[in-house]
Each structure stands twice: as C-alpha cells, then as structure tokens.
Amino acid sequence: MSALLEIKNLSISFFTPKGEIQAVRDVSFSLQPGEVLAVVGESGCGKSVMCKGIMRLLCSSAKIKTGSIFVNGVDITSYKERDMHKLRGKLFSMIFQDPMTSLNPAMTIGSQIAEAVKVHQPKISKKDLDQRVIELMTLVGIDHPKERKKLYPYHFSGGMRQRSVMAIALAGNPQILFADEPTTSLDVTIQAQILDLLRKIQKTLGTAAVFVTHDLGVAAKAADRIAVMYAGKIVEIGTTEEIFYGPRHPYTWGLMQALPAFSKGRDELRTIPGMPPNLISPPKGDAFACRNEYALAIDYEQAPPMFPITDTHYAATWLLDERAPKINVPVIRLPDAPASPKAEETMKSKAAKGTKEVLLDVQHLCHTFPISKKSSIKAVDDVSFQICQGEIFGLVGESGSGKSTIARCIMNIYSPQSGRILYKGIDTCDKKAFRENKKMLQRERALIFQDSASSLNGRMKVGDIIAEPMKIQHITPPRGTYRKEAEFQMHYVGLDKDYLEQYPTELSGGQRQRVAIARALSMEPKLLVADEPVASLDVSIQAQIINLFKHLQKEHGFSFLFISHDLAMVEFLCDRVGVMYHGKLVEEAPVKELFENPQHPYTKALLSAIPIPDPQKERRTVY
C-alpha cells in the first residue's frame, strides 16, 4: 500500500537574533491511509513544530531548510500559500492543543463550525448548512446540538470545547488529521471519551491521524505506531506493541520508567538526569549522550543512524551496532508489588505529622455563577475539607466539577456566596480579617494556574516573571540577587538559565508551565494550591516536578492542594484524596483506601478510565 503521507529528511529551523534554532532535524516517516501514528517526546523536542511545518503553519521566523513532504505521491514542499490554502481542511486538518485559544469567544459554537463548512462549500444553502453543523456536532458527541449550537465557548466545559474544535477540524472531511495534545487538559473520563471518539471517527471516515502526546497511556490506547522524538529527531519508531514491549533506545527506556505506573513501591519517580540540549548549537554526536548512562565513546563524536530491528521497528542508538558491548537491558513492566517498607513508613510519618495542625479548613463552601438575570450555575455546593500541616490533599473530578473554582475561592480570587475558609484560623472570606493579614497571606500562599499561557505576562522576560513576587513583597533574595534566585528556581524545575532572557511566547507549553511553577515556588509558600500543575508536561518532567513537590513537603513542611485529572500522579503523590462531582465532594479518603476500595459510583468510573501504559489492556475497548 502506498503511503498517504511521506516525510523525507525534513529539517525546520527558527531564525532568531540569538541564532538558528534547529527545531526539527532530518526527520523521516510515513503514514498509511487510516493509520494513527503517535508522536511522543519531551516538551520542546519538535513534535508540534513538525506537524505545523507539514501544514505550513509556521511563523515568519521559521523555515523548512531541507527535506520533502509527499502527499499521495505529490511533493508539496514548495507549494505557495494559495496552494496550501486549498489543501488545508480538505487534505489535512489540525486539532490544536488549547481549545479555548482556538475558538473565538465572540462567536457561537454553531457559527464557528458553520464558518469552517462554508470555506469548503461556499455555495451551500442555509438549510443544508444548519443540517451539516448538527451532523458534525452529533459526530463528535455533543448532545442536543440544536440548542447547543447557539451557545458560546465559555458556556462549554473543557471536554465540550475540545469536541467543538474537533467538529471544526472535520468540517472538510480531511484525509489526515493532526491532533496536537488533544486530551492534555481533560480529566480521565472525558479523555477516554475523546480517545474513543477519535478512534471511532478514524474507523468511520478512514481518516489517518498524527497524534501528538506526552502521555504514553494515551498512546497505548490510540496509536497503531509510535515515533519517539528527542532534540528534534525521531530516535525510535515502531508499532505500539514493539515500543511498549521491546523498546530499544535508552531515551524510550527513560520515558517508560518515569511513569508512575512503573514506580509503585518506590519513594520517588524515576527521572531522566539532565536537560535536553540547546538546539541553537546541538551536540556533535548523539544528542542524548550526556543523559545516557549507557553512552559509548562514539556517541559523543558521531550521531547514530537508524538501525533496523524488524521491518517496522527502528532505533537510532549505537547500542544496536554489532560492535557495541552487550548490556543488561532494563526490564520495563507494570509492577504489582505493595509499597516498600520505607514507603509505608514515610506514609505513616506523614499521616502522623498531618494530625498535629490544621493549616486550611474549608467549611460548607458554596459558589454560584450567574448566567442571566433569572438563572445561575452552582459551581461549588456545600464543600468541606481540611488540609493539615505538611499534607498533600488531592482533588479530582471531571471538567466543570468545581475544582478550579474551589482553588480560586481559597486564594481570594473569587468571593464565595457562603461558607468559610480558614487559613491558620483566619477567615480569609472576611474582608476585614483578610485586609489585616493580607501581607502574610500573600507570602505564605501561592497558586499555580492551569493555563500557563494566560497566567504569564507575555511582555515580561522569564527572569523578571520569576522574580516578580519577591519584588512585590520586598523580599531580599536568599541568593543575593533576583537574577541568581531566578536561575536557582529555573534549575529547580529543570530549565536552563538561557531561558531567563526569553519571553513566554518563545517557550513550549511545557516550558511555560515550568516557569509558572518556578514563580510560585520562589516565595517558598506554606500552602501551594496547584491547579493541574503537570497537565501539559511530558512524563520525564512530570516526574521531576512530582519529586520536587515531595521534596518540598519532606524538607520544608509545605502543604499542597493538588488538583489534577492524572489519577496515577495523585495516587503516587497525595496523602488524601477528595472526589468532586457536579460541584459536590462525593468521596474523601486516604489515597490507598480510595484507590483500593472506592465507594461512590463516580469514583469507580474515574478509576476504571485511567489510561494504562499497556496496549493489550487498553485495546480491550471495542470501537
């Protein structure tokens, strides 16, 4: 069968005042009709740039340096913009990472879908257009499409917005669908629905897909083949089973071992040491050599070629050369062992510490959002819980269940309709008490927002963003200068100090999130409210951040409200967990008890939807 899409030796660079950033380097792969190829790798490795480059959606500073892009055997590499415009939507389409920034907040969902349809069918009648919009909304699983097409994006939850973006992408019946982290910000139940929906659409319409993700569990469920990218290159590619059951590149081993599912019984998640190289001046040999414990002398001198393992499985590592020494390949399998005695002891000590003092006490919290003069939505309904000193309390639930609203109420961004929020016994909902203790509350509490793109000032450099809280509070930096303090915090979250002079728009989504975390940690808060802090991070960086949170809890006694849809991370990190459903706290228990013996039907549904990094287990679902 001839390839629908074939990429040959593609290289893409960004030309900046600091030099040429080689974002994609000599990438080659093919995509068959109806096939799903997952592209995984660390934030900033070139996944999104590669997809945008194929569709020619790059910014003015970026350029395709070398390589060819063949679609149905036709080379489109040198096509002009007017020619590419004809291909976008019909030949290929894209689902972008953040649906809120992809949708126009001033237009109804129906109007935006209709706009995409009219681009490809300009002479369509109004009646047929309305019918087509309803068909697309039904196809992507939006209930009551006649009523909901009149609503605006802010009326929809994250999952519903993602479905709307999918409907727009499918308006022209594309042959190839690029999906850039389409499930990143979604809870596990909605994520499972979106993945099932993507597979169903792919089977129904015969659409091929390039699925960009950092979640290997998602890749196990969605992909037929997987390409692993590092520092702008594909370092391993093969069928999903080959990558999961027989990975051959050390970087792939590191990614797999960093998953919480492979670290049960350990005190810390496994991490990949060091950081990716600076692509302004990539290393001479293998870009992964300085982080690779199995690196050979030749790795520092010469980049390895793609060695064939089977007809479908290739890896770029000198370990596959016939002259390479034999090594003990790490065994990567899902453990079923109980927690180690040391881990059990740590859990008990944390539990004992947590009983000493209640740091945060949320009592009967209620918050309502008005929709119109006559109607409103009750986002939080009579929620009560406590967080003790040195405790990590996880809050999970589907999109729109009220988790982020609770976080904003705790941080005094929202004023709740009723209830009390006590921090160290101070009622922060009381305006007088808040004013009297404002300086202390601002120093001791910090919030990591879910959307790093909108929470960082695009006109400020990264170094200034991290130092800003200390400047506002007139705090003398522990390391002498604000610059040195910002460098320390950057190193803490796994970013090179070179990023200090960059602006948020120059960073990837995962890199921006790490900057947001560094800013929150710069004040060394007593209470850290983290709203989906690792949602947009790849697994190796997630592991670093989760280990960092554990270190802060152990060494500094920090307390955390950890809001997440990643239940595997919640299970590994948290001491206790609360489950939110339609604004109510429906279940609360110690983490081990909740995961082993859930009581509420919704909790059971959540746990059953956790993606497992095992293709055979994930593909029991019938599409």
Salt bridges, closest charged atoms under 4 A:
GLU20 OE2 - LYS65 NZ 2.83
GLU35 OE2 - ARG225 NE 2.56
GLU42 OE1 - ARG291 NH1 2.88
GLU81 OE2 - ARG88 NH1 2.78
ASP130 OD2 - LYS126 NZ 3.39
ASP130 OD1 - LYS149 NZ 3.85
GLU135 OE1 - ARG132 NH1 3.60
GLU181 OE2 - HIS214 ND1 3.22
ASP196 OD1 - LYS221 NZ 3.35
ASP224 OD1 - ARG199 NH2 3.65
GLU236 OE2 - HIS313 NE2 2.67
GLU241 OE2 - ARG619 NH1 2.94
ASP267 OD2 - LYS342 NZ 3.82
GLU301 OE1 - LYS284 NZ 3.21
ASP321 OD1 - ARG323 NE 2.84
GLU344 OE2 - LYS592 NZ 3.21
ASP381 OD1 - LYS378 NZ 3.63
ASP381 OD2 - LYS584 NZ 2.99
ASP382 OD1 - HIS364 ND1 2.92
GLU391 OE2 - ARG576 NE 2.59
GLU398 OE2 - HIS582 NE2 3.77
ASP427 OD2 - ARG420 NE 3.55
GLU444 OE1 - LYS424 NZ 2.80
ASP464 OD1 - LYS471 NZ 3.99
GLU485 OE1 - ARG479 NH1 2.82
GLU487 OE2 - ARG483 NE 3.39
GLU501 OE1 - LYS461 NZ 3.07
GLU501 OE2 - ARG483 NH1 2.50
ASP531 OD2 - ARG408 NH1 3.54
GLU532 OE1 - HIS565 ND1 3.05
ASP575 OD1 - LYS350 NZ 3.34
GLU588 OE2 - ARG576 NH1 2.35
